Amino acid sequence: MDRLVIKETASDAPSRLTLVLSGELDVINVGKLSDTIVLELEAGKRHLLLDLTGVIRCDNGSLYTLLGMRHAANHAHGSLALIAASACVQQALDRAGLRALLPFDAATT
């Protein structure tokens, strides 16, 4: 059984994609999310939104990986933003001091 499940939700815009995560976002499986993000950017999905409401465990390392992926997406003339997060993700953002660096997409909040 996967500890992290990633579902893709299509958007009206062909270059935009929402990834809905559930399960554990930690150092053991954050690579799965990184691989998915890279594949989607390579496939032309330039604007990725992450819905983390289904995440039940989140460590600081995973958030730093997301920050790196956000910088990589920006470098590829794209974007990566959070649209929603569970309480444990919110707590991890605060604990790591990353709330300002991993902002929520203003268009969806």
Helices and strands as residue ranges (DSSP letters): E 4-10, E 16-25, H 30-42, E 47-58, H 60-75, E 79-85, H 87-96
